[in-house]
């Protein structure tokens, strides 16, 4: 007999996921890089070994928000866009420097 708690947790997992349908010339590695995901984890999450064109694979939805630093961004400007304190942003980044393309998870 399957526990009700297990069923509810599985339903929550299935609702909070992103699907991707493999296209011609896609590889699992390239798609995982696109979603910033670990290949082994995605294989386990989908219970697969390999993928082919038109296969649909799933990625757990990241609950964190991500901001990607753009040219001319400043801590002040980003903190205003994200509606967080500048000090909190400094704690999140762990540095007083920003780099174009840097991903800030908050």
N, C-alpha and C positions, 0 to 999 in steps of 0.2 A: 504494500500500500504506500502511495506517495503522500508525504506530509503536505498539508495545505500551505504551510509557511514556505516550503520549497516551491510550490506552484506559483504563489504570489511573487516570490523573489525572481523567478524565471520570467514572469510576465513583465515585471519592471525592467529587467535586463533587455528583453526583446523590444520594449517600447523605446528605450533610450539607446538606439543604435542608428548608424548611418549605413545605407546600402550603396554599393558600387557595382555596376555591371562591367565586366571585363570587355575591352575592345581589342581589335586587331593590334598586334604588336605590344600589348600591355604585358608586363610581367608582374608577378606578385611583389617582387622587390621594388619596381618602379611605382606601383600603386601604394605600397606601404610607405614609401618615401613621400608621396603626395600627401598622405594623411598623417605623416610623422608617427608611424606605428612600427612596432617591432614585428618582424616577419614570423618568428616562432610563436609569439603571442596570438597573432591573427590566424595562423594555422590551427592553433589550439582552440581559439574562440569559435572558428567556423568548422572545426573538426574535419579538416582537409589536409591533403599532402601537396596537391598541386592544383592549378586552375587552368581553364581554357577560355577561349573567346566565348562571350555570352553567359559565362558563369556569373552569378551574383555572389559577392562576398560582403560581409558585414564588419563594421568597425564600431567598437563601443563609443558612444558619444562622450566627448570630453566635457565634463561639467564646468571646467574653467573657461573664463573668457580670455581671449588672446588679442593683444594689440601688437602690430608690427611697426617698428620705428621707421619713419619716412625721413627723407632729407629735410633739414632745417627744423626737425622736432626738438623740443626742449623738455626738460622735466616739468617746468611750469605749464607749458602748452598741453603736454600729455595728461598731466594731472587734472587739468580743466576738462579735457575731452572725456576722460574716464570718470570724472566726478569723484576723485579721491584726493586725499591730502598729498602734497608734494613729499613730505617726510615718509609717508607710507609707500609711495612709489620708489623712493630711494631704498627702503628696506626690501621691497620686492626684487629690485634689480641687483641689490647687493653691491652697487658700484655708483660712482659719480659720473660715469661715462656712458654714453649711448652710442650705438652703432647702427647704421642703416641696415635694415633687415632683421635687427634683433627682435626676438619674440618675447613679449612681456606677458606673463600669465598672471591674472589677478582674480 
